[in-house]
Each structure stands twice: as structure tokens, then as C-alpha cells.
Amino acid sequence: MQTIGYSKRPFLPLNMLWWFLLSLLLFADLYHSADQYYTTPLDGDMPPGILITWDVQKIFDDPLGFKAISSGYGHANPNRYFCHWAFARYFQRVPLLLQHFVDPVQSVYLACALIKIFIHVGLIFFLALFVKSRTGGAWQALILLALLLTPLMQIDQYRQAIGIIDQSITYTFFYALPTLGMLILIWCFHRLLQDPPGTATKRNILLLITLGLSFVLPLSGPLVAPCFLLGGFVLSIRFIRRHGPLELLRRARMNRPVYALLLFLLVASAYSLWLGTYNLIESENIPSITERYARSLIGLQEIFSKTPAILILLGVVLLNMIILHVIDFAVTQALRNEMAWFLLFIILYVALLPWGGYRPWRENMIRFDTMIPFTIGLFYFYLATTWYVIKNITMWKWAHGLVIGGILVHFTSTDFNVSYSNADEMRAMQSIANSPESTVALSGSTHLMSWEVITDPGYSTLQGELLWRWRIVDQPKLFYFLQE
């Protein structure tokens, strides 16, 4: 009756030469991504964030937001202290350390590339680790899983639909880095609940890591707190529906430290959301809630229609699920259930987004950055279902391989050439460094650490000071671009 062969035992007949070639291919893709990250321009939020201007200093003076709540007067990003701290400290120190190996101008872009490729590799590794922990297999499986995933880490063309690592290095610290932190924390809870370490020492170390992340992450970026709260709500409903509330209480009593950490994480996330109501960034002229919902529908339509990236991945997941259903694979029903609960999570997330996701520069609220939780879930189900099919079919394996290979080639080709470069920025920096003048006139129209072209030298004070802090210039300088 079945038309697709099914192997009860995982079937991956690859010798060491194939694993070496696959590792080489993975390294080539990661190297290409790192090179693209290196050529990305800087953004206009870097000078105030790194130099810690007066408005950012309010966050450092009130890291936990107690002053904002007690006084009733908010400030910018009161619940994002750890993102600001990590961003400022990283770019205050790392470029200077890298200048032992490269010149000052290159050190800045190399620092950007290093943190981005670190997040890139981290996201791939933990998503692959989640799939491997569920399906089993040797460590080599991580190589193939990573190879299946890394072409999806889009930097340019498909970024507006499934991007995780932003072109803006500042946004990378506020969205992609906390996303990696969330995956690490989820993995820690997974180990503690499903596969606890064998010794008390290892378990205590894992508990300490989990406690630290549970404290830091809710105050790190806009995505973390709502994801943990909604995720905890959906998982609680799922567990109670399957086992009942008494079983939840019984397990909590048996494993008090872990469930206490879960409760602490949820309380910290709720506090972060409350603290976020004191955010004064663009708090005026916010559209009505009805208009925000209308705009969010436009944003949702755009990420599905501007590129075919999401539809392609959904098509792959559907194809894989059909194959798994045909071969009557044992975990097919479990996968469907997981997808249904994840869909509930996303529906709730999207439904609540208009209440806190509006910014004038993100007027439709739903965009690739606010939809990172959906993208992570989509990547996981794409990876898990593809891996199950690869491991468990024998007949027509080559046909499925051609489909997956063709899709990976397509994603690689769409992201092979980027539409931006930092060459003009680097030349401008070098011109400022080489000029003997204290105010340097530059040709062109480069956005040098600014969201707009600087035509008035008075608006380059922060940029000039940052160039001095990075030792690109020997004294603070002003600059401007001549209007053509």
C-alpha cells in the first residue's frame, strides 16, 4: 500500500569522506556569511548607544526600572538594560582589542562580523541540537542539520521575510542576541526536566546558568518577555489538558528547584512587560488600537507576499508531513500536535502585538524582526520534518534529496550577492583620519553612523568622538558631506 519505503532503523549511509565534504561545505557557507556581515554598513544608533548619551544613561542609572516605577516618570527602553549594557561594553572594548591584528577602521567592521557570525552559528547549533536530541544520532548529525539550516539565515533579499540577524548591528543586539539567549535557556530547562545531568555538581551548575539567564533575558529586548509568558501559558494548557492540574502540582513538588526557576522566569517576564509601559520612546501620536490592528494585517500580508521564502518553507514542511503520514511514521501525530500548539502560540502573539509593537519606523508592527519567534518555529519544524524523512525513507530518497537540495541552492543563490556595501564608509573614515583639518568636508552621500547623510558638521559630534574613541582619528573631529 505504501509507495515510499520506510526504514525502521535510521538510515544515513555516509562515510567519513562524505562527512568531511559536508563539513567543508558548511564552513564555506559560514565563511561567506561572515564576509557578508563584514561588508555591512554601520547604523545611526551606534554613537549614542556606545558613548552612552544622557538618554541612554538613564537606563544605566536605573537598570531594573525601580526608579521609573517609584517616581512614575519613565524613560527610553526601561526594560532593556542588558541589551544596552552588552552593546556598549562590546563596542567600547572589542574593536580596540582587534587593533592588535587589524587596522582601526577594519577593527570596527570585524567586531560587527564576529558577533553576528557568533549569533549565526549559535542559532544554527541550538536548533540542530533540539532536533538531534529528539531524533537521536551521532554528533556528525549536527553537521548535516546545520547544513540544512544555514542557507535559511538570510542577510539581504529574503531577510524582510525570514531574517533573524539584522543588517543593523544595534538591532542585532536587541533582537537576534536575545533570541539566541532564549534558545539556550529553553535548552537548559529541557535538560533539567527531560534529561538532567548525572551528577549533583553538573546539575547545580546548570541550575545557576538557568537562574542567571532567567534574570537577564526578560530585561533584554522586546521579544523575550512576551514569548516566555505566552509560551508558558500555552505549554501549561497543553500539559493540563493531557495530564491534569494535579499532575502538574505533583511534578512541581518533586522537582521544586526547576519549577521555582520557571515561576521566577514568568514573574520576571511579567514585570518586564509592566516596566515596558514606562517606555517614553515615541509615546505620543500613537494610532488607535483599531488602526494598529489594521496596519498589522498589512504587515502580515507583506511578509508573506514580498518574497516566497515563508511559503517555500511551509511547502517543505507540508511535503515532509505528507511523506511521514504515508509511511505511517510513529511520531507524525506528535508532530502535528506540536504544530497545532505552536500555531496557537503564534496566533496569540500576533493578536497581542499591536498593543506594544508600534514604532513610527515600524508602523505596520508585523515585520521580520517582530516575527522572529514565528521564524524560529518555522525553521525548527522545517529541520525536524526534513530530518525525519531523510533518516526514515529508503525508496524515493533521491527525489526528496533533489527537492531539498534545490531549495537550499535557491536560498543560497538569493543571498549570495548583497545590495549594500561599507566601502564608501571605510573610505570616508580613512579620509577623516588622514585629513589635518578639525572639520572635514567629504564627497558623496554616505550614512556614516547616521540614519541620514550628515550635511551639517554640527550633527557629527557624536560620530567624531566615537571615531576618536576607536583610535581611528587622533583627536575628535567633525565632518560633513558636500551636497552635490
N, C-alpha and C positions, 0 to 999 in steps of 0.2 A: 504494500500500500504506500509505503514511503518512497519518495523519489530522490531523497537526499540521504546518503549514507551517514550513519551515526556511530561514532566510536565511543564505547562506554569508558575507555581509558583515554586521558588526554593524549593527543597526537600532534607532536611537534618534532618531526624528524630533521633536526638541524645539527650539523656537526660543528666543530669549533671554528672551522674556516668561515662558515656562514655567520656565526656569531661575531667573528672579528669584522667581517664586511659590514654587518648591520651596525656594529659599534662605530665603525669608521663613517658610515652614512649619517648616523646620529650626531657624531662630533662635527661633521661638515655642516649640518643644518644649524647646530647651536653656534658654530663659529660665524656662519652667515648672519644669524640673528644678532650676535654680539656686534658685528661690524655695522649692521643697520642701527643698532642702539647708539653706537659711537658717532654716527653721522647725523644724529637727531639734533636740531637746534635747541637752545635753552629757552626758558619761558619767563614771562614777566612777573611771576610770583616769587622768583628766587631771591632777588635782592632784599625785600622786606622780611622774608622768612629766614634767611641765613644771617642777616645783620641784626635781626630781632628789633624791628622798629617799635615805636611806642604802642601801637595797637596790638602787635604780637606779644609784646612784653606783658600785657595784661593777662595773657594765657599762662605765661611762665610765673607770674606773681600769684596766680590762682589755679594751680594745676588740677585740683579736684573740684573746682567750682563752688567751694563753700562760701567765698566772698560774694559771688554773684547771687546766690540764693539768699544769703542772710541780709544783703543790702537791697535786694530787689532790682539791682541795676546789672544788666547783662553786658557782655562784650563779644567780640568776634570768636566763634568756634570754642565755646567754653568747655565742650565735652570732647576735645580732640588734642589734648595736651601732648600725649605721647607721640603722635604723628609730627607735631611741630618740633618736639624735642629731638626726635630721631633725624628729621630733615635738617635742622640747624646744625646739630653736632656732626653729622656725617659730612656736610659740605664745608664746615669750618675746619675740618681736620684731614679728611681723606685726600683732597687734591694736593695739600701740602706734603703729605706722605708720598704720594705718587711722583712728586717732583724730584725724588731721588733717582727716578728711572726715565722720566719723560720731561719735556719742557713744560713750563707753566700753563700755556694755552691748552696743550694736549691733556694735561692732568685733569682739567675740569671735565672734558668730554669723556675721558677714560673713567673717571669716577662715576659719571652717569651710566656708562655702559656696564660697569661692573655690578652696580646694584640692580640694574634691570635684568642682566643675564642671571644673577643670583636668584631673583624672584622667578624668572622664567624657568630655570632648572628646578627650583623648589616646588613650584606648582605642578610641573610635569611629574616629578618624583612622587609627591604625595598622592596625586590622583592615580598614578600607576600602582603605588603601594596599596591603596584601598582596593583596587581591582585584584591585585595579586593575593592579598590577604583573604579575599573571598573565594578565589578560584584555585589557589594553590600554585605550585610550580617552583622551580629553582630560581635563583637570583637572576639568571640570564633572561627570565621572562620580563624583568623590568626594562631591559634594553628594547625588546620588541614593543612593549607597551608604550615606552617613551617615544619610539619611532612612529607609532601610530598617532601620537598626540601632538608632537612638536610642530608639525605643519599647520595646526589649527591656531597656534599662537600668532595671530595676525598683527602686523605692525602698521599697515597702511590701508590697502584697498578694502579689505573686509573688516578692518578694525571698527568701523562705525556700526557693525552688527554684533561681532563676537569678540571685540578687543577686550583684553584684560589689562595689559601693560600700556599705559597711556604714552603718547608722544611727549607730553608734558612730564618732566621729572617730578615736579611738585605733586601733580595728581597721582603719579605712581606711588608716592609715599602715603597718600591719603586713601587710595583705593586698592591697588594691587598688593602692596606690602601687608596691609591688614587682612586681605583675603588669604594670603599665604599663612598668616598667623592663625586665621580661623581653621584652616585645614590641619595645621599642626595641633591645635587644641582639640579638634574633633578626633584626631588620631590618638591623642593622649587619653581621652575619655573612652575611646574604643578599646584601647589596650587594657585600661583599668577595669572595664566592665566585661569584656569578652575574652581577653587573653592576658591576664595580669602577669607581671614579671614573677619569676620563680623565687627570688629571694626578697626578704623584707627590705634590704638596703636599696635594691633597684626599684621596688615599689614606692618607697619613701621619696626617692629622687624624682620619680615620675609624678608623684603627688605634688611635690614642690614646684616642678615645672608647670603643672596644670594650674596650681594656685597662682603662680606669677602671671601666666597668660590670662587667667580669668580676671585678674585685677587690671592688667594693662590694656587688653584688647577692647573692652567696652568704651574706653576713653581714647580710642584710636580710629578715627574716621567715621563716616556717616553710615556705613553698611553693617557694621558688626553688631551693634545693639539690636536693631530690628530683626536681623537674621537669627540671632540666638533666641530672642523672645518668641518669634513666630515658629522657629524650628522646635523649641521646647514645647510650645503649645500643640503643634501637630503631632510630635512624637508621643506626647502624653495621651492625646486622644487615641492614637493608634495602639499604644500599649494597653490602655484601659479597655478599649474595645475588644482586644484579643484575650487579655488575662484578668481584667477586672481591677478595681481600685485596691482591693485588699492585697493582691499580689504585689502591686507597686509599693505599698507600705511595708510588706514583708521584706522585699529586696532592699528597700531603703534602710531598714533596721539591720539587715545582715551586712550591708556594705556602707556604713554610716559615713566614713570619710569621703568617699567618692560622691555620694548623693548630697552631702553637705557642700561639696565644691560645685556641684550642679546648681544647687539652690543659690549659692553665693554668686555664680555667674549670672543667673537670671535676675537676681536683685540688682547687681551692678549694671546690667543692661537696662533694666527699668529706670534706674537712677540716671543713666546716661541720656536716655530719651527725655526724661524730665528736665535735666540740665540743658538739653538742646533747645528747650523752649526759651532760654535766655540768650539765644544767639541773635546778635544785633546786625549781622550781615544782611543787608538788603531787606530789612524787616518792614520797610514801608512800600506802599504801592504794590502789594501782593494781590494778584487777581482773586476773585471769589472762588470758593471751593467748586462751584459748578463749572466755572471756566477752566479751572485746573484739571478737572476730570475730562473735559472736552479736549484740552490740549494733550493730556496723557494718551488719549486714544490716537491722536495724530502721531505722537512719538512711538507708540506701539506699532502703528502701521508702517512707519518709516524704517524701523529696524528690520522688519520682515520684507519690505519691498525694495529698499535701496540696493541691497545685494542679495544674491540667492544663498548666502552662507548658511543661515539658520535652516532654510528649507532643505538644503542638501543634507545637513546633519540629521534632521528629523527623518528624512527619507532613508538614510542609512540605518537609523535605529529601527524604523518600521520594517525594513528589509530583513534585518537581523532577527527581529522578533517573529516574523513570519517563518523564517528558516527554523528557529528554535521550536516554534509551535509544530511545524511539520515533522520534525524529528522527535517530537514528544519529549523534549529535554526537561529534566526534572525541575529545574529552577525557573522555568518560564513563567509560571503563575506567580512566584515570589517576585520576579522582576516586574511583572505587570502591577502588582500591588505597590511596589516601591514607586513606580512611575505615577500611580494614581495619587499617592500621598504627597509626592513631590509636586505634582500639579496643584494640589490643594494649597501647599505652601506658597507656590508662585502666585496663584490667584489672590491669596490674602495679601501677599507682598505688594503686588501691583495695585490692588484695590486701596491699600493704605498709603501708597507712595505720594499721591497728590497732597496729603496732609503735611508732609515735611520735605518733599523733594524739589520744591520750586526754587529756582535761581534765575535772575534775568538772563544770564548766559546759557541757561538750560531751561528755556521757557516751556518745553513740552515734557519735562520731568523724566520721561522714559527715554533713556539713551543708553549707549553701550556701557557706560560706567555705572549707572544706577541698576543696570540689568546684569551685572556680574554674577550675582547668585544664580540666576537662570542659566547663564553661560557655563558656569562651573558644573551645574547639574546636567546640562546637555552634554558637556564633554565626558562626564562620568558615564552616563548611560550609553553614549556612543562607544566609549572604550570598553565598558563591561560587556555589552552585547556583541561587539565585534570580536572580543577575545574569546567569549564562549563559543561563537561559531567557528573561529579558527581552530580551537582546541578539540572540537567535538564532531565535526563532519569529515567524512572521507571522500565520498563522491561529490563532484562539482566543487571541490575545494579550490581548484584553479580558477573557476568562474567567479567565485566570491572574491578570491585574491585579486583578480583583474579589476573588479569593481572598486574594491577598497584602494588598490594601488592607483587606479585612475583618479579617484577623488583626492588622494594625498598629493599626487602630481599636480592636480588642478590647484589645490590650496597653496602648494609650494610656488607654483608659477605666478599666482596672483600677488604673492607677497615678495616676489624676487626682486623687483625694482620699486624703490620708494619714490614718492613725488616730491621729496624735500631733501635739503642738504644743509649742513652747517658750514660749508666752505666760505660763504660770504661773511659769516660771523667770525670765523677764525681769522680771516684776513683783516677784518675791522679791528679785532683785538690786537693783532700784531701791529697794525698801523698806529693805534693809540700808544702801544708800548714803545714804538720806535720814534714817535714824534717828540721833539723837545718842548712843544707847547703845552701849557697847562689846560687849554681848551682846544680840542682837536676837531677840525672840520673833516668830515668823511663823505665820500661819494657813495651813491647807491641808496637803497631803501631797505636796510636790514633791521629787523626787530631784534636788537641786541639786548637780551634780558629785559624786554619790554613788550607789552601786548600791542603797542603801536610804534611806528617809526618816530624816533626822537629827533625833532627839528629845532627844539629849543634846548640849549645846553643846561639850562636850569633844571630840566627834568631828568638829567643824567647823574645827579649827585649820588644816589644810592648805587647805581651801576658802577660809577667811577670808584667809589670806596670799596666795592666788592672786588673789583679788579686789583686794587691795591692789596687787599687782604689776601688775595690769592697769589700775590707776588708777580702778577703779570705786568704791572707798572710799578715804578719805584716811588711814586707818590700819588695821592688821589688826583684824578684828572676828570675834567668834564669833556663831553663830546656831543656832537650833533651831526645829523646827515643833511647835506645840502639838498634843497628842493630842486628838482630838475624841471 
